[in-house]
Amino acid sequence: MKIAFFSTKKYDMDFFNKLNEKYNFDIKYFESKLNEKTAILAKGFDVVCAFVNDDLNKKVIKILKENGIKLIALRSAGFNHVDISAAKKYNIKVVHVPKYSPYAVAEHTIALILSLNRKIHKSYLRIRENNFSLDGLLGFDLHGKIVGIIGTGKIGRITANILKGFGMKILGYDKFPNDEFIGEYVNLNTLFEKSDIISLHCPLNKDTYHIINKNTINLMKKGVMIINTSRGGLIDTKAVIDGLKSKKIGYLGLDVYEEEENIFFEDLSEEIIDDKTFLRLTTFPNVLITGHQGFFTQEALTNIAETTLENINNFKNGTLNQNVII
């Protein structure tokens, strides 16, 4: 099997090359993102392996089909960047990695909460300049506070379990409740009204797009903390900026951003970022942004590589019966 990898970084090559010793697939790595301009690079391959910011729209999938691609192997859990109906039309199978390390993302969520609350990032910079003043670093006890978990899949449940250990009251919302969730299920408006911290762990779809918006922000407590380690499109960024300006939102932690595909995973330290909305976010002292880093642990990258290559091998052997989207 010949596999074309897109959006490839050195760490991808390191983990996939090591685990590919078991399969000996013919892999070629491309740094470029998969889109309408680069899809032609897949000519002569059997499989394309794509990541979260690759654009697999209808035109891209048509080009892939014309160039002999039989399988799209996503090395991610989410697949909102894939036109599934187009893949079905052109008879291209799509597989993903539904579980790689839910602990990685849940633990990163906790890191954002603690860093924002206790202002660890600010304290670090102060100490490097021999400034040991505590002014402006005041936080609050998590114990006794209420956290609202939107999306109680594996990651949401692990996040709830960790925060329960801090002595927090756990509220949850999910269209499909899970008996393993340790908190109290409530309707969405109640969660917005009662929560001191709101953490997003749901997939991005037509029902959850901009679930954080002007109207829902108005329901929230003044000074609420919002954390998003799921998908950027869950948040209406402009509405959140208004919420920060009015001080309705007291803290914002983001590991994802609605228009991240041209920013995250790249070194832009010598570039000028032409995204006024993102730049506005970075001006707030109570906003902490990480660049889609939540999944980035040794365990997660190992699981992603193992599952992706196993998916491809199952397709090769005609035994594809799990992790299939279509």
N, C-alpha and C positions, 0 to 999 in steps of 0.2 A: 504494500500500500504506500502510495506517495502522498505525503501530507504537506500542505502549505500553511504555515503558521503566520498569522498576522498580529500586529501590535506587540511584537516580541521584545522583551527586555533580557538583559544578561541573566537575571535570576530565573526566567522561564527556561532558557537554554540549559542552565545548570541542572535544574530539577528534571526536566524532560529527557535530557541526554542520559542522565544517570538511570532513570527508570525505563528508558527505551532499550537498554541492554537486554531486557527480557523479551522484547518483541522484534527488535531490529527493523523497525519501520524506516522508510526513506523520508527523512524530514528536511525541509528547507525553511529557514526562518526569515521572515520579512519584518523589518522595523516598522514599516508603514502600516497605517490603519487600513482596514478593508472598507472600501467604498466604491462608488461608481468608476472612479479613475483608476483604482488599483486592482479591481476584480480580475482584470485580464492577466495579472500575474499568476493566477491559479490555473492557467492553461497547462494541461499535461499532468495535472494532479488528480487524485481520486477524492481527496478530503481537504476541506479547509477547516482550520482550527481558529476560532475567533474569540475575542474577549469583549468586555462590557461596552467599550466605546467604539467598537466596530459597527458600521452601518449596513445591516443586511436588509435593505428595503427591496421592493419588488424588482426594480431595475437591476440591482446587484445580483439578486438570486437568478434572474433571467440570464445574466452574463455567466454566472457560475454554471448554470445548466448547459449553456451553449459550449462551454469549455470542458465539459465532461465531469463536473463535480457531482458526486453521488451522495455525499454526506457532509453535513455541517456539524462539527463537533465543538460545542461551546465549552470553554473552560471556566464557566461561571454557572451560578444557580439561576440568575435572572435571564429572561429571554424576551424582554419587552423591546429590544433593539432588533428583533427578527420579525419579518413579515411572514408569519406562520402560514397564512392562507396562500401566499405566493409559493412557499416551499412545498406545500401540499399539491398545488397546481402543477408544479414542475417535477413532482415526484422525487424530491430531495429529502432524505431523512434528516431530522434534527435531534441531537442528543445534548444533554447538559450534565452538570455536576450538582445535583440537588443538595448534597451534603458534603462539605469539605472540612470545615471546622467551625461549628456554631459557637464554640467557646471563644474563638479568636475575635469574632465580631462582638459578642456579648461583653467580653473583657475590655475591648476598645471603647465600647459604650460607657462602661464604668470609668475608664480612664478620662474620657471627656467630661463626665459629670464631676469627678473629683477635681480635675484640673481647673475647670471653670469655677467651681464653688470656692475652692481654697486658693485659686489664682497661682497655681504652681508654676505656670509658664512665666508669669510676671516676676515671681520671686526669684526664679532661676536667673533671669536677666539682671535683676537688681544685684544679686550677690556677686555676679561676675564683675560688677562695677563698684564693689565694696559698699553698696548701699544696703544697710540692714534695717531700714525703717519698715515698720509694719503698717503705716498709713496706707489705706487703699487696698489692703489685702484681706479685709474682714470677710469671713464666710459664714455658713450656717450649719447646724447639725443636720445630717440626713435622718438621724433617728427621730421617729415620730412624724416625719413628713409623708406626703402622699405622692406616689408615682403612678402615672397612667401609662400602661403598655398598650400600644396600638399594634396589633398583630401578635398572636400568641402561638406562633409556630415554635420550632426548636430554639431559635435564637431569642425570641421574645421570652420564652419560658426560662431559659438559662439566665437571662438578664434579671427577670423577676426573682429567681432563686437567690442570686447574688445580693440584690438590693434588700430582700427579706432579711438577709443576714445583718444588714445595717440597722434593722429595726424599723424599716419603712412599711407603711400600709400600701398594699398593691391593688390597683384597679386595672382591669383589662377590657379591651374591646376586640372582638373578632367575629366575622360573619359565621365562622365555623368554630365554636367553642371547643376547647380541649380539656378533658377530665384531668390532665396532668398539670394544668395551670394552677398555681398555688394561691392566686389572688381572687378577687371578687369581680365577676363580670358585670359591667354596667353598660348603659347605652352611651353613644359617643358624646352627646351633649353633657351628660353627667360627668364623664371622664374629663372633658375640657374644663368644666366648671370647678371641679374639686381638686385637680392635680396641681401639686407644686412643681413637679417635673413631668414632662411628657416625652416619651421615647418611642420612636417610630421603628417598627420591625415588620411592616407589611409589604407585600409585593406591589409593584406599580401596575395599575390597570385603570380602566375607565372609571371604576368606582372609587379608587383611591387617589387619582390624579388631583393635585392641589388640595389634599385633605386638610392641610394647614393653609387657610386663606383668611381674608379679611373678616368674614363672618364668624369663623370658628375662633379666630384670635380674640374677637370681642367677647366671647364666652369665657375666656380664660381669666385666671387670677392675675392681678397686677404683679409683675415681677417674675412670672413663670419662666422656668427653664425648659427649652425645647432642644431635643437631641435627635439627630437623624443620621443613622448609620446604614440606612436601607437603600433608597433610591432618591435621587435629587428631585424628580418630578412630584414627589409627595408634598413638596413645599412650594407655595407661591412666593418666590423670593422677594418680589417688590412689596407684597403685603407684609412680609416679615420685617423688611427694612422699615416700613411705616410703624410696625409694632415696636421695633427697637427705638425709633426716634421718639415715640410717645411714652416710652418706658413701660408699656404694657408687657413687653418681653424683657425680662431682666438678664437672661443668659441664652446664648445660642451656640450649640456645638454641632458642627457639620463634618461628616466624613465624605459626603457626597454633595453634588451641586447640580442643579438642573441643566446647566450648559457646560458641564465639565469636560466634554469630549475634546475640546481644543486647549485644555489647560492641564488637567491632571495627568500624571504619569510621565510628564516631560520636565526637563530642566529649562525653565524660562527665565533664569536669573539674569541673563544678558538681553532679554527681550522686553518689549513694552506690551503689556497685556491690554488688548482692546476690548475689554468687557466692562463697561461702566458699572453694571449692577454688581458684579463680583468685586470690583475695586471698592465700591461703596461699602460692601460687607466688611472688607478688611480694615476699614477706618474705625469701626466700633471697638471700644476697649473690652466689651463684654461678649465678644464673638471669638470663638476658637475654631479654626478650620484645619483639618488634616486632609491630605490628598488621596482619598479612597484607599486608606491604609488599613482599615479594619480587618481585612482578610489576611494580612501580610505576616504570617507566622510560618515557621518551619513545618509544623504539622499540617497547616492548611495547604501550603504549596505542594507538599508531598502527596496529600490526598487528592488535590486537583489533578496532578500529573498522573497518578495511579488510575483514577477513575476515568479520565479522558482517554488514556491509552487503552484501558480495558473496554471502554465503549467502542472505540475504533476496531479493536480486535474482535469483539462480538459481532460487529457489522460485517467484518471480513469473513467470519466463519458462518454467517447467517443465523446467529443465535442472539440477535439483538432483542432482548425482552425486558430490559430495565433502563431507566434514565432516558426513555424516548419521549420526546414532546410530540412528534408526529412520525 
